[in-house]
Amino acid sequence: MKLNAAVLGATGMVGQRFVKMLSESNWFEVECISASKRTAGTRYRDNALGFEYSDDILDMTIEDTTKNILKDHDIDIAFSAIPADIAGKVEADLAEKVAVATNSAAHRMDDDVPLLIPEVNPDHLGLIDVQRKKGWEGSLVTNPNCSTIVMVLSLKPLYDAFGIKDIKVATMQAVSGAGFTGVSSMGILDNVIPYIGNEEHKMQTEPKKLLGSLEGGKIIDASFNVTALCTRVPVIDGHTESIFVELESDPTADEFTEALRTFKGLPQELNLPSAPKNPIEIRPVPQPRMHRDLGNGMAVTAGRIEKVAPNKFKYVVMGHNTIRGAVGASILNAELMAEKKYL
Ligand SMILES: NC(=O)c1ccc[n+]([C@@H]2O[C@H](COP(=O)([O-])OP(=O)(O)OC[C@H]3O[C@@H](n4cnc5c(N)ncnc54)[C@H](OP(=O)(O)O)[C@@H]3O)[C@@H](O)[C@H]2O)c1
């Protein structure tokens, strides 16, 4: 039997893709869609521009996210794609009763909230047991910032095989990462903007939690440093990142590449529906238009790998920001939650 899903922020860049991917899933059924007061009460067909949907979906009425959607809907899990400033309260209120899988940054760094990439830190789901101790019947699980997910997927096999001392990263991020109203066309066409509000802070803090260890109900952060410089570029989908990593040990370039190429995680072992066969694809020159759809958008692509000094490498990694970096990430989190009987 399918699990009933709500999509919060269903009219946005991420929310529209949520509705599309969930409506095609064998595990979830779209039971409720919500957005702001501005669109609440209207039909989805008058607001959804991005994808082809069934008439059943297009005929759904949009709810007001800030009202109690549980009153009229039987929900197993709410997928959230709402701005962080309202997500704080909305998601915590819902999590008292049902599971919430969110893209927003509001609760990512909370001590008892898993910041999850199923291939990287599936054991952090254990924090749900800490949430249950404070009386929640539901749960709250977050996925990282879109550029962080792409980078950390590539760091995980390096961290496990060679240890990591230091990371420096410069990003080239797609415009879809800023949402529908994020960047104006006059701002981004024929231009590069080397500033994305608060993005560098997220890239510098989230990887330490993701690669940290769960001990006694708490995450102990990983000890490496991350320095990030984030740039918006005129690409529609796909974040590209130039990474300079210093390792604890000194592999050859072939050993480095093999660690990336052969990497598999728990989702691959469990054969979860959204899991790509290879989380990391290797290509000589990763590019958004060529490679963002590999693994149905759930694989990241690494290349340009070069050893620059003992223990030091540079490489490029690229991934689909609204699939691997957002919607697909949340759905994979939910599939793991279901598999681990948290749903
Ligand atoms: N875009 C990405 O690649 C990406 C990746 C990872 C994480 N995220 C995160 O995902 C969330 C959504 O991002 P997005 O890019 O989809 O943004 P977006 O295109 O601007 O969509 C925002 C959604 O939130 C709704 N909303 C706005 N203000 C609201 C309010 N006061 N109350 C209730 N609903 C409200 C909007 O509804 P209306 O249509 O009614 O205004 C819309 O459905 C953000 O937290 C973002 O940081 C985005």
The ligand as an SDF file (V2000), in Angstrom:
LIG
                    3D

 48 52  0  0  0  0  0  0  0  0999 V2000
   15.7300   25.2920   -5.6690 N   0  0  0  0  0  0  0  0  0  0  0  0
   16.6070   24.4050   -5.2110 C   0  0  0  0  0  0  0  0  0  0  0  0
   17.4260   23.8350   -5.9550 O   0  0  0  0  0  0  0  0  0  0  0  0
   16.6350   24.0550   -3.7400 C   0  0  0  0  0  0  0  0  0  0  0  0
   17.5090   23.0570   -3.3450 C   0  0  0  0  0  0  0  0  0  0  0  0
   17.5520   22.6650   -2.0090 C   0  0  0  0  0  0  0  0  0  0  0  0
   16.7330   23.2900   -1.1050 C   0  0  0  0  0  0  0  0  0  0  0  0
   15.8880   24.2770   -1.4930 N   0  0  0  0  0  0  0  0  0  0  0  0
   15.0030   24.8570   -0.4640 C   0  0  0  0  0  0  0  0  0  0  0  0
   13.6630   24.4350   -0.7340 O   0  0  0  0  0  0  0  0  0  0  0  0
   12.7490   25.4660   -0.3540 C   0  0  0  0  0  0  0  0  0  0  0  0
   11.9250   25.8670   -1.5860 C   0  0  0  0  0  0  0  0  0  0  0  0
   12.7810   26.3750   -2.5910 O   0  0  0  0  0  0  0  0  0  0  0  0
   12.2480   26.7360   -4.0510 P   0  0  0  0  0  0  0  0  0  0  0  0
   13.4810   26.9520   -4.8240 O   0  0  0  0  0  0  0  0  0  0  0  0
   11.2540   25.7420   -4.5070 O   0  0  0  0  0  0  0  0  0  0  0  0
   11.4930   28.1530   -3.7770 O   0  0  0  0  0  0  0  0  0  0  0  0
   10.3040   28.8310   -4.6100 P   0  0  0  0  0  0  0  0  0  0  0  0
   10.3440   28.4330   -6.0360 O   0  0  0  0  0  0  0  0  0  0  0  0
   10.3930   30.2760   -4.2900 O   0  0  0  0  0  0  0  0  0  0  0  0
    8.9560   28.2230   -3.9420 O   0  0  0  0  0  0  0  0  0  0  0  0
    8.5500   28.5630   -2.6400 C   0  0  0  0  0  0  0  0  0  0  0  0
    7.2750   27.8080   -2.2520 C   0  0  0  0  0  0  0  0  0  0  0  0
    6.9310   28.1680   -0.9030 O   0  0  0  0  0  0  0  0  0  0  0  0
    5.6430   28.7900   -0.8730 C   0  0  0  0  0  0  0  0  0  0  0  0
    5.6570   29.9040    0.0800 N   0  0  0  0  0  0  0  0  0  0  0  0
    6.3110   31.0910   -0.0460 C   0  0  0  0  0  0  0  0  0  0  0  0
    6.0550   31.8770    1.0340 N   0  0  0  0  0  0  0  0  0  0  0  0
    5.2110   31.1700    1.8330 C   0  0  0  0  0  0  0  0  0  0  0  0
    4.5570   31.4430    3.0670 C   0  0  0  0  0  0  0  0  0  0  0  0
    4.7230   32.5980    3.7240 N   0  0  0  0  0  0  0  0  0  0  0  0
    3.7350   30.4940    3.5860 N   0  0  0  0  0  0  0  0  0  0  0  0
    3.5510   29.3010    2.9580 C   0  0  0  0  0  0  0  0  0  0  0  0
    4.1430   28.9930    1.7660 N   0  0  0  0  0  0  0  0  0  0  0  0
    4.9620   29.9000    1.2270 C   0  0  0  0  0  0  0  0  0  0  0  0
    5.3830   29.2760   -2.2800 C   0  0  0  0  0  0  0  0  0  0  0  0
    3.9700   29.3480   -2.4860 O   0  0  0  0  0  0  0  0  0  0  0  0
    3.2640   30.4790   -3.4240 P   0  0  0  0  0  0  0  0  0  0  0  0
    3.3960   30.0200   -4.8460 O   0  0  0  0  0  0  0  0  0  0  0  0
    1.8520   30.4710   -2.9470 O   0  0  0  0  0  0  0  0  0  0  0  0
    3.9960   31.7570   -3.1620 O   0  0  0  0  0  0  0  0  0  0  0  0
    6.0480   28.1680   -3.1100 C   0  0  0  0  0  0  0  0  0  0  0  0
    5.1830   27.0590   -3.1950 O   0  0  0  0  0  0  0  0  0  0  0  0
   13.5900   26.5980    0.2250 C   0  0  0  0  0  0  0  0  0  0  0  0
   13.6690   26.4490    1.6280 O   0  0  0  0  0  0  0  0  0  0  0  0
   14.9450   26.3890   -0.4350 C   0  0  0  0  0  0  0  0  0  0  0  0
   16.0000   26.9360    0.3150 O   0  0  0  0  0  0  0  0  0  0  0  0
   15.8050   24.6670   -2.7890 C   0  0  0  0  0  0  0  0  0  0  0  0
  1  2  1  0
  2  3  2  0
  2  4  1  0
  4  5  1  0
  4 48  2  0
  5  6  2  0
  6  7  1  0
  7  8  2  0
  8  9  1  0
  8 48  1  0
  9 10  1  0
  9 46  1  0
 10 11  1  0
 11 12  1  0
 11 44  1  0
 12 13  1  0
 13 14  1  0
 14 15  2  0
 14 16  1  0
 14 17  1  0
 17 18  1  0
 18 19  2  0
 18 20  1  0
 18 21  1  0
 21 22  1  0
 22 23  1  0
 23 24  1  0
 23 42  1  0
 24 25  1  0
 25 26  1  0
 25 36  1  0
 26 27  1  0
 26 35  1  0
 27 28  2  0
 28 29  1  0
 29 30  1  0
 29 35  2  0
 30 31  1  0
 30 32  2  0
 32 33  1  0
 33 34  2  0
 34 35  1  0
 36 37  1  0
 36 42  1  0
 37 38  1  0
 38 39  2  0
 38 40  1  0
 38 41  1  0
 42 43  1  0
 44 45  1  0
 44 46  1  0
 46 47  1  0
M  CHG  2   8   1  16  -1
M  END
$$$$
